[in-house]
């Protein structure tokens, strides 16, 4: 793996981060870099009506840390845009001490990874100032819930500065921090023995180098349990290499139910991660969902459309049931081969899926008698519900906070999300 560098700024002081097989951070830090919000909410640390409440300008992290020490394990974030006010590894983070907390949006809440007021305008990562927007660390169980947020604005920023540590030392050698801990997962990073429940979340417009523009799942072999995604949207995310929407790294596990993957683009840059001459999925590139060897996924009633490729999966017998793969033929990546709906090695558990595109089954692994190739037009509406009666029990249906507009066209052009505002 080649050694490479990326210039950034730490608290107004120039720094250069080197990462590859060796991880070195050289960074000057000045007093005040660790502040977490423009307006501290120390005075609001008592729960009201069964929850800690956070309002625009206040610190979500302060409320999470208070909930971690309290019998009240619910944090409600009220309408507004929440951005970092310092350069650090994550906007918000949950690890073992936060297990069991429900973090829920009320109204239109955007969690952002950028802040042009403090970002280095000369950096290629401008205006981003955090590695990940939301981080779930070791010790998180499915009792920990993230619900109702839009997550946007990551742009390949990387710092290894531990002034604000998001992941305490685990004492487990397998979980030592390495390159992908810092770089992958622009929108959401899930690391170690971490199995959160993520519901009704719109992960949109994020970029990561090298992988996991929207989400990166990195269990490092601790994959007997699943990270859970329900009723989520992954759209218009990008990455240098694999998993533009979601990247499931080797030895990880994730479950997706009623999720939409839309207009995500991978392989936007050269592969400087793989060994020389062994680029990953070099000819055709990777999918909106990438599943690495020894990883487990269950994907049910989801829709993949308008992406640079659908799914690439090198796991063993992963489950895909009642999904729509419709014209994942988007341009934007560098790979010279044709776009595909599915690149899967072990397709024994692919069933009741409806597929149509330039290349439906790249490896010829899918049993066509158990699925529908060259499927008819789903007739998507503006929320990506298929109106064709053929798809009554198949694919994604909008639920929760997010709907899509304007009306969808068959070419899956970029769309805008509009939220259902809280009742005043």
N, C-alpha and C positions, 0 to 999 in steps of 0.2 A: 504494500500500500504506500503510495507516494506521500511524501511530506509536503503540505501546502499551507498557505497562510491566508488570513483574512483580516483586513484592517478595520478597527472599530474605535470607539471612544468610550472611556469609562469615566463618567461624572465630569466631563469636560477635559479630561486628561487623556492624551492619545495613548493607545495600546495596540499591540499586535498579538493575535492568538494563533498559535501553531498547533495543528492537530493532525493525527494520522495514526501510525502505530505507536507514537509517543505523544503524550498529552502534556503540553507545557503552556502555562498562562503567565504572561508578563504584563502586569497592569499596575499603574499607579492609582491609588485611591485617596480621595480627600474626604475630610469630615463632611457628614451630611449625606453621603451617597446612599445610605441605607434607608432613607425616609420612605414611607409606604403610601402616603396620600397627601394631597394638598390640604386636606382638612381632616385632622385626626378625629376619630369618633370615640375616644375613651369615655366620654360622658354618656354614651348610649349603650353601655355594655350590659345593661340589665335587660332580660327578655321581657317582651310585651306580648300578651296574648299567645304565649307558647312559642315565641320565636325571637331571635335577634334580628333587628331590622337595620338595613344599610340603605342610605339615600345618596343621591348624586353628590360627589365631592368627598365622600367618606371612604374608609378603607374596608374592603371586603375581607382582607386577610386578618385585620384586627378582630372582626366579628367571628371569623372561623376559629381563631385561636381562643377567643372567649368561649365559644360553644364547645371546644375541645375540653375545657375545664369545668363545664357545666352539665347538669342533667338534661338541660334543654339542648337538643341536637338538631335544631332547625334554624337556618339562616335565610331570611327573605331579602332579596336585593330589589330595590324599587327602581322604577323607570329612569333611564339615563344611559350615558356612555361612560364606561370606566376604563381608563387608560393608565399605563405605568407612569410614575413620576420619577423613576430612577432606572438606570440600566442594570438589569439583573437577569436571572435565569428564567423566571416566570412571573406573570402578573399575579396569579394566585396559585397556591399549592396546598395539597392535602396529602398527608402521610399517616403513619400509624396512629399518632395522637388524635387525628381527626376522624378516625373510623367511626361510621354510624351517623355522620352528619348528613342531612338533606340540605343542599344548597339550591335555592329555587328563585327563579325570576318572577317578578310581578310587574306586568306591563312590558313595554319594549325595552329590553336591557341588552346592550352591546358590550361584550368584553373584548377589548382591543389589545393588540400587541405592539402598537406604534404610538409614537408621540413626537411629532416633528419639532416641537419646541426644545427638546433635549437631545434628539438624535443628531449624529454627525452627517451633515448634508453631503459630504464627500464620500461616504461609505456606500458600497453597493447594496447594503441592507437598509438604507434609509427608506422610510422613517421608522423602521422597527427598532425596538430597544429591549426586547426579551426573546429568549430562545423559544419558549413555549408560552402560550397564553394561559392554559390550565395544565397543571401537573398533578398526576396521581402517583404517589410513591409506594414503596414497600409497606405492607401491613394494612392495605385497604381491602375491605370485603364488599360484597354486593349490597350490604346495608348502607353503604355510602352512595348518595344519589346526587346527580347533577341534572337539573331540569329547567328547560324553558329559555335558554340563553342563545343569543347569536354570538359566534366566536369568529373574529376576523382581524386581519391586519398584520399577521406574521409575515416576515420577509427575509428569512435567512440570516437573521442576526444570531451571533454566537458569542457567549462569554462563559468562561469557567470560573469566574470570580465567586468565591464562597462567602463573601461578606454577609449576604443574606442566604443561608443554607436552606435549600428546598428539600434535600434528602439527607437525613442523619445517616451516619455510618451504620451499616447493617451487621457487620462482623461476619458476613458471608462472602467468601472469596469469589463466588460466581457472580456476585452483584457489585463488583468493583466498577466504578464509573469509567466508561471508555467513550470513544468518539461519538457513537450514536446516542448515548445518554444526553449529550449536549446538543447535537445537531438535528436529530430527527424529531418530527412531530411539531410542526409550526403551530397548529391550533391546539391540539391536546397531546400530551405525552403520558403514557402509562408504563410504569417501570417496576420491575421486581415482582414480588408476590402481591399483585395489585389487581383487584377485580371489581372496579366500580360499576354502578348502574347509571347509564347515561340515557336520558329520555328527552325527546322533544327539543333537540338541540340542532341549530343551523350552523354548520361549520363551513364558512364561505370565504373565498378569496385569499387563502393563505398560501405561502410559499416556503419550502424548506430545501436545504442542501445538506446531504444528498437525497434524503428519502422522507416519505410521510408528510406530504404537504399539509393535509388536513389533520391526520391522526397517526401516531406511531405507537404500536403495542410491542413492548419488549419485556417478556417474562423470563427470558434467559433459562428456559427449561422448566420453570415452575408453572406448568400449564394444565394441571388437573382441573382447574376451575377456569371460567370464562370471564373476560370483560364483556359487559352486556350493553348493547346499543338497541334502543327501541324508538321508533317513530322519528328518526333523525334524518337530516339532509346533509349531504356532503357535496358541495357544488363549487365549481370554478376555482378549485385548488390546483396548485402546480408544484412540481418538484423536479430536481435535476435528474433523478433516476426512477426509483420504484415507488409504487403506492401513492399516486397523486392524491387520491381521496383518503385511503387508509392503507397503512403498511403493517403487516403482521410479521414481525421478525422471527428468525428461527427459534423454535421451542416456545411459541406463544399461543394464546387461545382467545378467540373473540366470537361472539354470537350477535348476529344482526337480524332483527325482526322488523318488518315494515319500514325499511329505510330506502331513501332515494339517493343514487349516485348520478350526478348531472354535470356535464361539461368540465370534468377534471382532466388535466393534461400532465403526463409524465414524460421522462426522457427529454427534457428541454436542454440538457447539457451533456458533455462527454463523461464517460464512466472513468473517473479517476480514483475509484474505490476498489474495484475488483482487481485481482492479479493481472498482470500484463497478458494480453491475448485471450483472456477469459471473461470478457464483458458479460454481464448478466442480461439474458434475453436480448442479445445484441441486435438480431435481425429485425424482430417485430416490436420490441419494446415491452414495457410492462403495463399493467392495467390500472384502472381506478381503484381496484382492490388487489393488492399483491399479498400472497400467502407463501411464505418461505418453507423450505423443508422442515419436517418435524413440528409443524404448527397445525393447530386444529381450528376449524371454523364451522359454524352452522349459519347458513344464510337462507332465510325463509321470507317469502312474500315481499321481496325487494325489487326495485326497478333500477336498471343500469341503462342510461341513454345519453347520447351526445358526448360520450367520453372518448379520449384517446385510449382505445381498447377497453374491454369490459373487465374481465378477471383473469389474472394469471395465478395458478395454484400448483405448487410442487409438494403439497402435503399428501397424506395417505388416506384416501377414502372420505374426504370431507363432504359435508351435507349441503346440498343446494336444492331447495324445494319450492316450487310455485313462484318462480321469479320471472321477470321480463328482462330480456336482453334485446334492446331495440336500437339498431344503427349506431353502434359505438365506433364511429368513423371520423371523429374529429381530428383535424390537423393540429400541428403545433410542436410535435416532438421531432427528434432527429433520426429515429430509426427508419431504415429504408424500406423494410417489408410492409406488407399490407396490414391494415387494421383488423382486429379480430374481436369477436364476442367472448370467446372462452379459449384459454390456453391452460389445459389441465392434464396432469399425468394420470391421476387415479379418479375416474369418473363414476365409480360404482354406485355412488349415492347422489347422483344428479338425476332428478326426476321431476316431471310435471313443470318443466321450464319451457318458456316460449322464446325463440331466438330468431333474429333476422339481422343480417348485416353483410359486409363484404366477405369476411371469412367467419363462419359460424363456429367451427370446432377445429382449431389450428392443428391439433394432433390426432384428430379422428378417434378420440377416446370416448365420446359420449354415445350412449345407447339411444338411437333415434326413435326406437319403438316406445321409449318411456318419456320422450320429450317431443316438442313440436319445432321442427326446423322450417325456415322460410315462413315464419308466422305472419298472420295477417296484421294489418295496421291496428294497434291498440286504441286509436282514436282518443289520445290523451286530451283532457281538458286543461284549463289553466292551472289546476292544482296537481296535474300529472296523475289523475285518476283515469284509468282506461274506461272508455264508454262502450267499447265493443262488448257485446254479450259473451263473446268467447272468453273474456278475461274476468269473469265474475269472481272467481276465487284466487286470482293470480295477480301478483305485483303489489306495489306500494299504494297506499291510500293516505291522503293528508289527515293528520290528527294534531291536536294541540294548538300551539301558538302560531305556526307558520303556514302560509299559503303562498302560491306562486302567481305572479302576473308579469307581463301581459299574457294573453292566451298563447299556449304552446303551439309551435309549428313542428312539422315532421322532421326538420333538420336540427332540432334541439338547440336553438340559438340561445345565447346567454339571456337569463331572465333576472328579474329583481324580486326579492322576497319582501312581502308586506306582512306585518304582524297584526294580530287581533289585540288592540289596546285594552288595558284593564278598564273595567267599568268605573267611572268616576262617581 
